[in-house]
Amino acid sequence: MLIKDRGMDLPSWALDNRKRRSSEFDGWSSEVLHDLAKAEIKKFAKAIAHHGFEHIHEQFDQDFIGLTILRPQQFEILIDDGFTQASRAKGFTGDLYPASRAAELTHDLLTPFDEGVEIHPFVKIISVDIRDDDYFSTEVLGHFSAPTATGGRFQQNIQWNAEWRVRKEGGESVVRMFALRASFCEELKTQAPLLEDLTGAVFGDMAHFRSEYLHGVNEYMDMTDRLIGNSFIGAQGFAVGDVNQDGRDDLYVCQQGGLPNRLFTHSKDGRARDKTQSAGVGFLDNSRSALFLDLDNDGDQDLIVAVGANLMICWNDGTGQFNDLTPVQGDGDDEIYSLSAADIDADGDLDLYAVRYTAGGIIGGVPTPYHDANNGASNMLWRNLGDRKFSLATAEVGLNQNNSKFSLSSLWEDYDDDGDLDLYVTNDFGHNNLYRNDGGNFIDVAGEIGASDLAAGMGISAADIDGDGDMDYHVSNMFSSAGRRIVPQSDQFMQGKQEKVHEHYLRHARGNTLLENLGDGTFRDITLDAGIAVGGWAWGARMGDLSGDGLPDIYSPNGFVTNTDTHDL
């Protein structure tokens, strides 16, 4: 049945979905209040950032009871290595000061910022606590950031509890701030930029780079032959390696179906050169992942490309030309999402592992049950037999255990320090796998050793974070402020049913995870103590020493499909 809506003919289910865009439709009063408070707290933060202190009081309720000191004078220095300084405020109290002090106290918050810089505010509400019909409180996370005079960056991380009164004005509900209490303030400063965007300098005016890579996936989706394969959400990867043995790393970038994968070599002047056509690797098939590895032990980097459920191995002749190709067949039709490699049987050559996500396509594969799905696509391992031959050996080595997840990434690392490589697999919608390697046979031990991390697993990285000689894991997961607000409402979430799994859903919303290797074959979750949970909609975070102090840092990219607005990033 089609129904007219805004001049369009919509099926009844689509019209129902459109109505559910409103929090009020499903009776989520907390989300209605969130939307009202979000607009006000954003205006409040913007007023502070733009030095509009004299207007701060305009957002206060007529019965405003006060605000605390937002930036105490005492700070504990956490890091000071000459490049990065980090400190944390001490001495927060519950003492409230009247509205007449608001301009002064908000002005104090910006004391450490350089004069005349443009300050960028960001705030997010992570909880809504409804006390009665006209009063509620919210937990607010946020930061203020700005450039420094030396070209570095200063950022102030804050946590506030904001209380609100609901009033009626002109027949509409409005909220006004009733009280504001600060509980956390952390300040970080770098002497120069940590990272610099060199995209333009490296790729210059390369016409196809601009037309293919500076547009969103939606620009090309369904514009090419669907038999080649389309990407609904992108998720194309890349590989880095020295293909022509000149001592400089080169880049191979996968693309969605209909656009050629491209090989960019790294020239002496630092710029990229497109060698796709001459190298013979411009595949038009939808490709999600690639690796540069020496698979035949001849001293050069071969190229492995995931094409659907299969692999295309492109053998390097030593000069960056890939004239010999070997197709390697996978199992079934479900697409490979990412690749990794290791010598699992210590025979001197590299074996290949591929993870897959949905069974039946990105739209058709609904995770069931959502919090710990077991209806995803199976992952695959190919054993390297030598002489450029490979065989599927997933079940043979025990990697068919718990092998129906929604997997996105994998990492080989000897977590138990016994001399062979173990395998960690991150899974969306549920528990991760940690397959312990016992002489070439694998057992999933994630649950029994505290490493399963039930969440929305995206990426995995390893480093020795505490200098004790063993490898710890950082797992990239999705942080959801909406989940943090909604799930605790046990009387309404899931219609108040299945309360035993509510905890799992809340765990899903927490964000990134840091697992400390205890050295005895087990792990401990130290996420909250480390303060790394809130990383947005995180993907493949990496641990590495960015500051050059010998300690691993974490770089966590985040985000999702965005709109055509250039500011929607």
C-alpha positions in Angstrom: 0.0 0.0 0.0 1.4 3.4 -1.0 0.7 6.6 1.0 1.3 10.1 -0.1 3.8 12.0 2.0 5.5 15.3 1.0 4.5 14.6 -2.6 6.0 11.2 -2.7 4.4 7.8 -2.8 5.8 5.8 0.2 5.0 2.3 1.3 3.4 2.1 4.8 6.5 0.7 6.4 8.6 3.6 5.1 6.1 6.1 6.4 6.2 4.4 9.8 10.0 4.6 9.8 9.8 8.3 8.9 7.6 8.9 11.9 10.0 7.2 14.2 12.6 9.8 13.4 10.9 11.7 16.2 11.8 10.6 19.7 8.3 11.5 20.8 6.6 9.0 18.5 7.9 6.0 20.5 7.4 7.7 23.8 11.1 8.3 24.6 10.7 11.3 26.8 14.4 11.2 27.7 15.3 11.7 24.1 12.9 14.6 23.6 14.5 16.3 26.6 17.9 15.4 25.3 17.2 17.2 22.0 16.1 20.3 23.9 19.0 20.2 26.3 21.5 19.5 23.5 20.5 22.7 21.7 20.9 24.7 24.9 24.2 23.2 26.0 25.7 23.7 22.5 24.6 27.4 22.6 26.2 27.7 26.1 29.5 26.1 25.0 29.5 28.3 21.9 28.9 31.4 24.0 31.9 30.5 26.1 34.2 29.7 23.1 33.2 33.0 21.5 33.8 35.0 24.7 30.1 36.0 25.0 30.4 35.9 28.8 27.9 38.7 29.3 25.2 36.7 27.6 25.8 33.4 29.5 23.1 34.2 32.1 20.4 34.3 29.3 20.2 30.5 29.3 19.7 30.2 33.0 16.4 29.4 34.5 14.6 32.0 36.6 15.2 29.8 39.6 18.9 29.1 38.7 20.6 27.9 41.8 24.2 28.3 40.7 27.3 26.8 39.1 30.5 25.5 40.4 34.1 26.5 39.5 34.6 25.1 36.0 38.5 25.3 36.1 40.1 24.8 39.5 43.5 26.5 40.0 45.3 23.3 41.0 46.4 20.9 38.2 48.4 17.6 38.4 51.0 17.3 35.6 50.5 13.9 33.8 52.9 14.3 30.9 55.6 16.9 30.1 58.2 15.6 27.6 59.1 18.9 26.0 56.6 18.4 23.1 53.4 17.4 24.8 52.1 18.7 28.1 49.0 17.1 29.8 47.6 18.0 33.1 44.4 17.3 35.1 42.5 19.6 37.4 42.3 18.8 41.2 40.1 20.2 43.9 36.6 20.2 42.4 33.9 20.9 45.0 30.2 21.1 45.1 30.1 24.8 46.1 27.6 26.7 43.9 28.1 30.3 42.9 25.2 32.6 41.8 24.5 33.7 38.3 26.3 37.0 38.9 29.6 35.0 39.0 28.8 33.1 35.7 30.7 35.5 33.4 33.8 35.3 35.7 33.8 31.5 36.1 33.2 30.8 32.4 35.9 33.3 31.5 38.3 31.5 33.8 37.8 28.3 31.8 39.5 29.9 28.9 42.5 31.3 30.8 45.1 28.9 29.2 44.0 29.6 25.6 46.2 32.1 23.6 44.7 35.5 22.9 42.8 35.9 19.7 42.6 32.3 18.7 39.4 30.7 17.3 38.2 28.2 19.9 36.2 25.2 18.7 33.6 23.9 21.2 32.2 20.3 21.2 29.7 18.9 23.6 27.8 15.6 23.8 25.1 14.5 26.3 25.7 10.9 27.5 22.9 10.5 30.1 19.5 12.0 30.9 18.1 11.5 34.4 14.4 12.5 34.7 13.5 13.5 38.2 10.0 14.8 37.7 7.8 16.4 35.0 9.7 19.7 35.0 13.2 18.8 36.1 16.0 16.6 34.8 19.7 16.4 34.7 22.3 15.5 32.1 25.9 14.3 32.0 27.9 16.3 29.4 31.2 15.4 27.8 33.0 17.8 25.7 36.1 19.7 24.7 37.3 23.2 23.7 40.2 23.2 21.3 42.3 25.9 19.5 45.6 26.4 17.7 48.5 27.7 19.7 50.9 30.6 18.9 53.7 28.0 18.2 51.5 26.1 15.6 50.6 23.4 18.0 47.2 22.6 19.6 45.6 23.2 22.9 42.6 21.1 24.0 40.6 21.2 27.2 38.5 18.1 28.0 35.5 18.6 30.3 32.8 16.7 32.1 29.8 18.5 33.5 26.5 17.7 35.2 23.8 20.1 33.9 20.4 20.3 35.6 17.4 21.7 33.7 13.9 23.1 34.2 11.2 22.5 31.7 9.1 25.5 31.0 6.2 26.3 28.6 6.7 29.3 26.4 4.2 30.2 23.7 2.7 26.7 24.0 6.1 25.0 23.4 8.3 23.2 25.8 11.7 24.8 26.4 14.4 24.0 28.9 16.6 26.4 30.9 19.7 25.6 32.9 18.9 25.2 36.6 22.5 24.3 37.8 25.9 23.4 36.4 28.5 21.3 38.2 31.9 20.6 36.8 33.6 17.3 37.8 36.5 17.0 35.3 38.9 19.2 33.4 42.0 17.9 31.5 44.3 20.1 29.4 46.6 19.0 26.7 49.1 21.1 24.7 51.5 20.3 21.9 54.3 22.6 20.7 53.7 21.8 17.1 51.2 19.8 15.1 51.3 16.1 15.7 50.2 15.3 12.2 50.0 17.3 9.0 47.8 16.7 6.0 50.0 16.1 3.0 47.4 14.8 0.6 47.6 17.7 -1.7 51.4 17.8 -1.7 51.7 14.0 -2.4 48.9 13.6 -5.0 49.0 17.1 -6.4 46.7 17.8 -9.3 46.3 14.2 -10.3 42.9 14.4 -12.1 41.5 11.0 -11.2 42.6 11.3 -7.6 40.3 14.3 -7.3 37.4 12.7 -9.1 37.6 9.3 -7.5 38.9 9.9 -3.9 37.6 13.3 -3.0 34.0 12.2 -3.4 31.8 10.1 -1.1 30.9 6.5 -1.8 27.3 7.6 -2.7 28.6 9.5 -5.8 29.3 6.2 -7.5 27.1 3.7 -5.8 24.6 2.1 -8.3 26.2 4.1 -11.1 28.2 1.1 -12.4 27.3 -2.5 -13.5 26.0 -4.2 -10.4 27.6 -7.5 -11.5 31.0 -5.9 -10.7 29.8 -5.1 -7.2 28.7 -2.0 -5.3 29.7 -0.7 -1.9 26.8 0.5 0.2 29.0 1.9 2.9 32.4 1.9 1.3 34.9 0.1 3.6 37.6 -0.2 1.0 41.1 -0.7 2.3 44.7 -0.2 1.1 48.1 -1.8 1.3 51.5 -0.3 1.8 54.8 -1.8 0.6 57.9 -1.2 -1.5 56.9 -2.8 -4.8 59.9 -1.6 -6.9 62.6 -2.1 -4.2 63.7 1.6 -4.2 63.6 1.9 -0.4 60.3 3.9 -0.4 56.9 2.6 0.5 54.2 2.5 -2.2 50.5 2.5 -1.9 47.8 0.3 -3.4 44.2 1.5 -2.9 41.1 -0.6 -3.3 37.9 0.9 -4.8 34.3 0.0 -5.2 33.1 -1.9 -8.2 33.4 0.1 -11.5 36.4 2.2 -10.4 39.9 0.8 -10.9 42.0 -0.1 -7.9 45.1 2.0 -8.2 48.9 1.6 -7.5 50.7 4.8 -6.5 54.5 4.6 -6.3 56.5 6.9 -4.1 59.0 9.1 -6.0 62.2 10.8 -4.7 60.4 14.1 -4.5 57.8 12.7 -2.1 55.0 12.8 -4.7 52.9 9.9 -5.8 53.0 8.5 -9.4 50.1 6.4 -10.7 51.6 3.2 -12.0 48.3 1.2 -12.1 48.1 0.6 -15.8 51.7 -0.3 -16.4 51.8 -2.6 -13.3 48.6 -4.4 -14.5 46.7 -4.2 -11.2 43.8 -1.9 -12.0 41.0 -4.4 -11.2 37.5 -3.0 -11.6 35.9 -5.6 -9.3 34.6 -4.4 -5.9 37.7 -4.9 -3.7 37.7 -4.3 0.1 41.2 -5.3 1.1 44.8 -5.9 -0.1 48.2 -6.8 1.3 51.8 -6.5 0.1 53.7 -9.6 1.1 56.5 -11.8 -0.2 54.5 -15.0 -0.6 57.0 -16.9 -2.7 60.2 -15.9 -0.8 61.9 -14.4 -3.8 62.7 -11.1 -2.0 60.0 -8.8 -3.5 56.6 -7.8 -2.4 53.7 -9.6 -4.0 50.1 -8.2 -4.0 47.1 -10.0 -2.7 43.7 -8.4 -3.5 40.4 -9.6 -2.0 37.8 -9.8 -4.8 34.4 -10.9 -3.5 35.0 -14.2 -1.6 38.2 -14.9 -3.5 41.8 -13.7 -3.7 43.8 -12.5 -6.7 47.5 -13.0 -6.0 49.7 -10.8 -8.3 53.3 -12.0 -8.4 55.9 -9.2 -8.4 58.7 -9.6 -11.0 61.0 -7.5 -8.7 60.4 -4.2 -10.5 56.9 -3.5 -9.5 55.3 -5.3 -12.5 52.6 -7.9 -11.8 52.3 -9.9 -15.0 51.6 -13.3 -13.4 48.3 -13.7 -11.6 47.0 -16.6 -9.5 43.3 -16.7 -8.6 42.7 -18.4 -5.2 39.1 -19.6 -4.6 37.3 -19.0 -1.3 34.3 -20.7 0.2 30.8 -19.4 -0.8 29.9 -16.0 -2.1 30.2 -13.7 0.9 32.6 -10.8 0.5 36.0 -10.6 2.2 36.3 -7.4 4.3 40.0 -7.6 5.4 43.1 -9.7 5.2 46.1 -10.6 7.4 49.0 -13.1 7.1 51.3 -15.2 9.3 53.4 -18.3 9.2 51.0 -20.4 11.3 52.9 -23.7 10.9 56.5 -22.4 11.0 57.3 -23.8 7.6 58.9 -20.6 6.4 56.2 -19.1 4.3 53.2 -16.9 4.9 49.6 -18.2 5.2 46.6 -16.0 4.5 43.6 -15.3 6.6 40.4 -13.4 5.5 37.6 -12.1 7.6 34.0 -11.6 6.4 31.0 -9.7 7.6 27.5 -10.5 6.5 26.1 -13.6 5.0 23.9 -12.7 2.1 25.0 -9.1 1.6 25.2 -6.0 3.7 21.5 -5.3 3.6 20.3 -8.9 4.0 22.4 -10.0 6.9 20.5 -8.9 10.1 22.6 -9.8 13.2 20.8 -12.2 15.4 20.8 -11.8 18.3 21.9 -8.2 18.1 24.1 -8.2 21.2 26.0 -11.4 20.3 25.2 -12.4 16.7 26.1 -15.8 15.3 24.7 -15.6 11.8 27.5 -13.8 10.1 29.7 -15.0 7.3 32.5 -17.5 8.0 36.2 -16.5 7.9 38.8 -18.4 5.9 42.4 -19.5 6.2 44.5 -20.5 3.2 47.7 -22.6 3.9 50.7 -21.7 1.7 51.8 -24.9 0.1 54.8 -23.4 -1.7 55.3 -23.3 -5.5 52.6 -20.5 -5.6 49.9 -22.9 -4.4 47.3 -22.5 -1.6 44.6 -24.6 0.0 41.7 -23.8 2.2 42.5 -25.1 5.7 40.1 -23.3 8.0 38.6 -26.4 9.6 41.8 -28.4 9.4 43.6 -26.0 11.8 40.6 -25.4 14.1 39.7 -21.9 13.0 36.1 -23.0 12.2 35.3 -22.6 16.0 32.8 -19.7 16.6 33.2 -18.8 13.0 29.9 -17.3 12.1 30.4 -13.8 13.5 30.3 -10.4 11.8 34.0 -10.0 11.6 35.9 -6.9 10.5 39.6 -7.3 11.3 42.2 -9.7 12.5 45.7 -9.5 14.0 48.5 -12.1 14.5 50.5 -11.6 17.7 52.2 -14.0 20.1 50.2 -12.9 23.2 51.3 -15.9 25.4 55.0 -15.6 24.4 55.4 -19.3 23.5 57.0 -18.6 20.1 54.0 -19.0 17.7 51.5 -16.5 16.5 48.0 -16.3 17.9 45.0 -14.7 16.2 42.7 -12.0 17.5 39.5 -11.4 15.5 37.2 -8.4 16.1 33.5 -9.0 15.6 30.7 -6.4 15.3 27.6 -7.3 17.3 29.2 -9.5 19.9 32.1 -11.4 21.4 35.5 -11.3 19.7 37.7 -14.4 19.1 41.3 -15.0 20.4 42.6 -18.2 18.8 45.5 -19.6 20.7 48.0 -21.3 18.4 49.1 -24.7 19.8 51.6 -26.0 17.3 49.6 -25.0 14.3 46.2 -25.9 15.8 43.9 -23.2 17.1 41.5 -23.0 20.0 39.3 -20.0 20.7 40.1 -19.0 24.3 38.9 -15.4 24.3 36.1 -16.0 26.9 38.1 -18.0 29.4 41.1 -15.6 29.5 39.1 -12.3 29.6 39.7 -11.1 26.0 36.3 -11.5 24.4 35.2 -7.9 24.7 31.5 -8.1 23.9 30.9 -4.9 21.9 30.7 -3.5 18.3 34.3 -4.6 17.4 35.8 -2.8 14.4 39.6 -2.9 14.6 42.5 -4.3 16.6 46.1 -3.2 17.4 48.8 -4.5 19.8 51.6 -2.9 21.7 53.4 -3.3 25.1 51.7 -0.4 26.9 53.2 -1.0 30.3 56.7 -2.1 29.4 56.4 -5.5 31.0 57.5 -7.4 27.9 54.2 -8.8 26.7 51.7 -7.5 24.2 48.5 -5.8 25.2 45.5 -5.2 22.9 43.5 -2.1 21.9 40.1 -2.9 20.4 38.3 -0.3 18.3 34.6 -0.2 19.1 31.7 2.1 18.6 30.9 4.6 21.3 27.2 5.6 21.4 26.0 8.5 23.6 22.4 7.5 22.6 23.0 4.0 23.8 24.5 5.4 27.1 21.3 7.4 27.6 18.7 4.9 26.5 19.8 1.4 27.7 19.9 2.2 31.4 16.1 2.9 31.2 15.3 -0.7 32.0 11.6 -0.2 32.3 11.3 1.0 28.8 14.3 -0.3 26.9 13.2 -3.4 25.0 9.8 -2.8 26.5 11.3 -3.7 29.8 11.9 -7.3 28.8 15.1 -9.4 28.8 16.7 -7.3 31.5 19.6 -9.8 31.6 20.9 -8.7 28.2 20.5 -4.9 28.9 24.0 -5.0 30.4 25.4 -6.4 27.1 23.7 -3.6 25.2 25.2 -1.0 27.5 28.6 -2.6 27.1 28.1 -2.2 23.3 27.7 1.6 23.8 30.9 2.0 25.9 33.4 2.5 23.2 37.0 1.4 22.7 38.7 -1.2 24.9 42.2 -1.6 26.3 43.1 -5.1 27.4 46.2 -5.5 29.6 48.1 -8.7 29.2 48.8 -10.0 32.7 51.6 -12.3 31.6 49.9 -15.4 32.8 47.9 -16.1 29.7 45.0 -13.8 30.8 43.9 -10.2 30.2 42.3 -7.5 32.3 40.1 -4.7 31.0 41.7 -1.4 32.0 39.6 0.8 29.7 38.1 3.1 32.3 41.3 3.6 34.2 43.1 4.4 31.0 40.4 6.8 29.8 40.3 5.6 26.2 36.7 4.5 25.8 35.2 7.6 24.2 36.6 7.4 20.7 33.4 8.1 18.6 32.3 5.6 16.0 35.8 4.2 16.0 37.4 2.0 13.3 40.9 0.7 13.0 42.8 2.5 15.8 46.5 1.9 15.8 49.0 1.9 18.7 52.4 3.4 17.9 54.9 5.9 19.3 53.7 9.1 17.7 55.6 11.4 20.2 59.0 9.7 20.1 59.2 9.0 23.8 59.4 5.3 23.5 55.8 4.7 24.7 52.9 3.6 22.5 50.2 6.2 21.7 46.8 5.5 20.3 45.5 7.1 17.1 41.8 6.3 16.7 40.0 7.3 13.5 36.2 7.6 13.8 33.1 8.6 11.9 30.6 7.0 9.4 28.8 7.7 6.2 28.4 11.5 5.9 26.2 13.8 3.9 27.2 16.1 1.1 27.7 19.0 3.5 31.5 19.6 3.6 31.2 20.3 7.4 29.4 16.9 8.1 32.6 15.0 9.0 
